[in-house]
Amino acid sequence: MSLSPVEFRRVLHRRPEPSFAEFATSALIEENIALASAETGTAVRVHKPLATGLIVEYSGAEPSEPYTLLRADIDALKMDEDSGCDYMSANGYMHACGHDVHSAILYGFILEVLASKIKKNFIFLFQPAEETGGGAELIIKSGILDNFNISSACSLHVTDEFEEGTVASAPGVLFASAREVDIEFIGKASHIAFPERGLNAVNAARSFLDEVDRMIESRGGGLIFGIGKFGGGEVRNILPAHAKIEGSIRALSTVLSDGFYDEMTAALEKVKLSTGVDFTIKTGSYYPEVSVDESFFRAACAKLSLRHKFINCGHKLTGEDFGFISRRYPSFMFWLGTARPDRESAGLHNPRFFPPESVIGRGIEIFKDLFIKELMK
């Protein structure tokens, strides 16, 4: 017998897997979709364009009818969990961004579609590697989606910024373009008593960061450069020959991000000229902005406001690789609130982040209201 959505979430939460290693997760999804298909007598086709993740093709309408793509991400973060839940992870990884809940909601919606034999065509994408590696882009590059006439796409993301059940979105740019940036400074070590004999890499990094702050302030918003990791040097009495910054550019468009990256490179050249410290700069994962189609937004607002709290939250500087999908298809993405008065809000990517199980049913109902309510028997 196939698992219920809550049972499904508990299994995923207990055994999270990182990007590109979601093998047990993918097997669990495939196994339970197959069981549900057999139990309801409703056929589906499963496609595996990558080593992990999968696509469930449901063709309930005529072949000429377009498909709607619904996506959930399935990977977890390298983090020790501290949520205190009964099915806490103990393998050094954690669903601290709610991907277990996203997957459980999509899985639960699929159960509803199969049980009601909905006369509509769907592509259900359980996508790997959202956290790092751009799994959405790899799915697109695989060519699998070219086989289907996909007219629109939708995805959600849980957050405890809003009260449980709230749907929050915005027309236009919802989430920012996100670009990982690594910068290394290469100087020359010397004893601190003889600074003239060395090239201080940490001082060069400090000068660069001061310049970056001025660059951001002059822009007046819409872009940030956040630094999550900074380090340099070996011992206290040797001026450092090496320093490294690991950060992320968040911007409301890839055009803004590209322009700022070029300005950063120019600033590094300026620091090199003044200090003699060399540098390297490189880009890691780079996601385009998530854009919400205005017509889709209006239609979703009209439908969901009847039974759910729906708010226009404006744009956020959160990054999401659903941006690759929203570039290709008219899309609707939204926050699904999880906050409750009796629970502490921890925020995403926090070891205490834990959406309540009740939000799974709310997410399923939202998808039903958006896509199948009028088609159900």
ABEGO torsion letter per residue (X at the ends): XBBBAAAAAAAAAABBBBBGABAAAAAAAAAAAAAAAAAAGBBBBBBBABABEBBBBBBABBAABBBBBBBBBABBBBBBBAAGBAABBAAGBBBAAGAAAAAAAAAAAAAAAAAAGBBBBBBBBBBBGAABGGAAAAAAAAGAAAABBBABBBBBBBBAABBBGBBBBBBEBABBBBBBBBBBBBBBBBBAABAAABBBAAAAAAAAAAAAAAAAAAAGEGBBBBBABBBBEABAABBBABBBBBBBBBBABAAAAAAAAAAAAAAAAAAAAAAGBBBBBBBBBBBBBBBBBAAAAAAAAAAAAAABBBBBAEBBABBBAAAAAAAABBBBBBBBBABBAABBBAEBGBAABBBBAAAAAAAAAAAAAAAAAAABX
